[in-house]
């Protein structure tokens, strides 16, 4: 599974000594990295990417620059709100930088994980499996790598392998609704219906706005001989589907007005309709990154009993 392991471990030294440490990045490169971080915190991802490109050019052997740039390019490789199309050129650039990070930092599980995730998105399954396996070899407790490997195995039809990996990942990421939904689907495919039901219910609890678990439960309760519960989940799915249209519109608006804290708060208020407090709090926190004194965001966090930046809790 770990194709290219010897290369990933780095070149061997003939005298048995460790390979020399990479040179420290220049002041110009570290300044570009600092600017990139500041721009990203200000919700300016493409300007941040330009600074990361500069950092990688100034310090081509700096693994952190390549890893940061690859992650950013990967996270913005989708064409949103129009089609499900992936920006292949941007995805390939992400893979290039993430693979470079793996070469420069062969003992870093994060580099291996992100490279594996990008390769999986590019439908390069064998290479993705290799990188994810490497991440888990370096850090067996890397929940995100186990989750991604479980998704990959499920897509390849290895349901038993997917269940094993997703079950391990669940112990590390107990509130990940997508993981729980995929685990439920895999368990249902193996006719482990009660276990699938419990996974779907856990997914609903983790993210009350996600319609997928309700849809799956509507079918599963029918298979379990509980038509009343099945009908209840069908009604819940329809409610969440209508909510999802409003949520998609609000997300599109926030993307177009990414510097407006009010756009973040519109999303926070939507999530409150479903009593999804964790998601609401995250959007309020994003609003405060844009305006540290934004009154609606401060009020919401206080109402939810969440920490407010700059305030000591009693």
N, C-alpha and C positions, 0 to 999 in steps of 0.2 A: 504493500500500500504506500509506503514511504519512498516513492520514486525519487531518485536524486538525493538521497539522504546524505551521502558522502559529500556532495557538493554543498548541501545546506549547512553541513558542519564546518565548512571552510577548508582551505587548503592545508594539508599536513606539512609540518616543518621537518626537514630532514634530520635536524639535530635534536628533535623532540621538544624544542622550545615552543612556547605559545606564539602565535602570529603577532606581529607588532600592532599596537593599538592605533586606530585611525587618528589622523591629525585633527586637532580641534578646529571647528569652523571659524572663519574670520569674523571680525567685528561686524563687517557689512552684512554677512549672512545671518548672524544672530539678530541684528537690528531688523532685517527683513522678516525673520520669524516673529519677532515681537510685534511688528506692525500687523502681520497676518492675524495673530491672536486677537489683537485689539479690534481689527476690522470684523473678524468673525463674531466677537462678542457684541458688536454693533449691528449684527444682522446684515453684513455686507459680504456674503460668501464669495462672490466672483472677484471682488477686489482683494479679498484675502487670498484667493487662489493665485492671483497675479504676484503677490508678495512671496508666496510659497514657491512659485516657479523661480523667482529671483534667488531665493535662498538655496534652492537645489542647484541652480546654475553656478552660484558663487562657491558652494561647498558640495561638489558632486559626490563626495564620499560620506556625507552626513545622513545617516539612516533616518533620523527623526524628521528631517525636511521631506524626504521622499515618502515616509509613512504618512505624515500629516497631509501632504498634497494628494496622495493616492486616496486617502479616506474622504477628503473633501470632494474630489472629482467623482468618486463612486457615489457619494450621497446625493449628488446633483446630476446623475446620469439618466434620470427618468425624464421623459417629456410629459409634463403633468397637465391635467385638466383638459386634455384634447384627445390623446390616444394613449394606448399602453406602450407606445414605442419607446425603446431605449436609444439614447444618443450613443451609438456604437463608437464613434470616434472618441468621445469623452471617456467611455468605459475602457477602451483599449489604452488610453493614456493613464487611467487609474491603475490598470494592471501593470503597465510598464514601471510605474513608480513604486508600486507595492512589491513587485518582484525584486526591484533594485534594493528596497529596504530589507527584504529577506536575505539577499546576498550579503549586504553590509552588516546585518545584525542577525546572524543565523541562530542565536540563542533567545531571540525575542518572540514569545508566543503571540503577541499582538500583531506583529508583522505577518506571521504565518496565517493567523486567523483572517486578517483583512484581505490578504492575497487570496485565500481560499474562498472567501465570500464573493470577491469580485470575479474570480474564475467561474464560480457556480452561476453567477448572474449572466456570464458570457456563454453559458452552456458548454463549458469545458470541464465536464464532470470528473474525469480521471485526474486532471491536474488539481482541481479543487479538493478532491478527496485526499490527495497527497499533502497539500498544504494544511488542511484541517487536521489531518492525522499528526502532522508535525507539531501543530499548536498544542494538541492534546498530549503528545509525548513530552513536550516541554512543561506543560501545566495541565495535569489531569482534571483540575477543578475549574477549567475555563468553560463556564456554562454556555457562553455565546457560541463557542466553537462546537460544543456538543449539539447544541440546538441546530446550527447550520448543517452539521454532518447528518443529523437526523432528517432534516428536510431533504437533503440530497439523496439519502438512501430511499426515502419514501418516493421521490420523483423517479428513481431508477427501478422501483418495484420491489425493493427489498424491505417488505413490511416488518418482518421480525427484527431485522437490524435497526430499522427506524424506531420501532417501539423501544428497543433496548437503549438507544442513544437518547431519545426524547425523555424516557423515564429518568435516566441519569441527569439530563439537563433540567428536568422539572425540580429535582432536589436542590439545584443550584439557583434556579430562576423560578421560584414558586408563583410569582404574580405575572408571568409573561402569558398574555392571553392568546397570542398567535401560536406559541408552543403548545399550550393546553388544547387548543382547537385541533392542531395537526395530530397531537397524540390521540385525541378522541377519535378522529377519523381513521387513524391506523388501527386502533383497538377495535373499532366497529367493523373494519374490514376483516379482522380476525375473529369476528363473532363474539368478542368479549364485551357484551352489550352493557352490563352494569358498570364496568370500568370506564367504558366510553361515556356513559351518562355522567358519571362523576367528573370526568375531565371536562366535558362540555359545561357543566354547572360551574366548575371552578373558573372556566374561561369567562362565563357571563359575570361572575362576581368580580373578576379582575378588571374587566372593561365592560360596564353596562351599556356602552354605546355601540358595541360591536354586534351586528346582526347575525354574523355567521353561526355562533353557538345556538341561538334561538332557532335558526333554520334547521340546523342539524338535529336539535332536540325534537322539533316538530315531527321529523321522520322517525327518530329513534323511539320516541314514546309510542308511536303507532306500532312499531315492531315489538315493543315490550307489552303491548296489550292495554295501554292506558289512553283511550281516545280523548278523555277530558283534558289530560295534560298536553296531549298532542295539539288539540284545538287551541289551548291557551298559548302554546308556544308559536303557533301560526299567527295568532293575533299580535303577539309581541314582536314577531318578525316584521309584520306589516307596519307596526308603529315605528320600529327602528329603521326600516327602509325609508319611510317618509322623513324621519329625523336625519338619516344619512344624506338626503338630498340637500337639506338645509346646512348640514355640516360641510358638505363638499363646496357649497357656495361660499360659506364663511371662510373656509381654508383658502379658496381661490382669491377671495378679497384680501385676506391677510398676506398672501404671497405677493399680490400686486401693491400692497401698502405695508411692506415689511417694517417700515420705520414708524408706524403709527401704533402706539400702545392701545388705542381704542379698538383696533382690529383684533388684537390679542384678547382683549376683554370680551369682545363679542363671542369669541370661541369659549372663553371661560364660562360665560353665562349660559351658553348652549349646553355645556357639559353639566352644569348645575341642574338643568331640567331633568336629567337622568340620575341625579344624585351621585354623579361620578366626580367625587370631590378631589381625588388625586389628579385627574386630568385637568380639572378646573384650576387647581392650585398651580400646576405647571405653566398654564397660559398666563396666569396672573404674575408669576415670577418672571416670565419673558417680558411682560409689559413693563415691569420694574427695571429690567435691563435697559430698556429704551428711555424710561423716565423714572428715576429713583423716587420721585415724589408723586407719582400718579395716584391720585386719591382713590379711584374705584378699585385699583389693584391692592392697595394697602388695606382698604376696608374689607375686601373679600378675604384676604389672607388672615386678617384678625378674626373675622367671623368664623372661618374654618378652624381657627386655633393653630394656624401654621406659623412657622418662624417668619418674622419680617426683617429683612436686611437692616442692620443698624440699630435694632431694638433688642434689648435684653429681655428674655422671658422670665416671668416671676418664678 
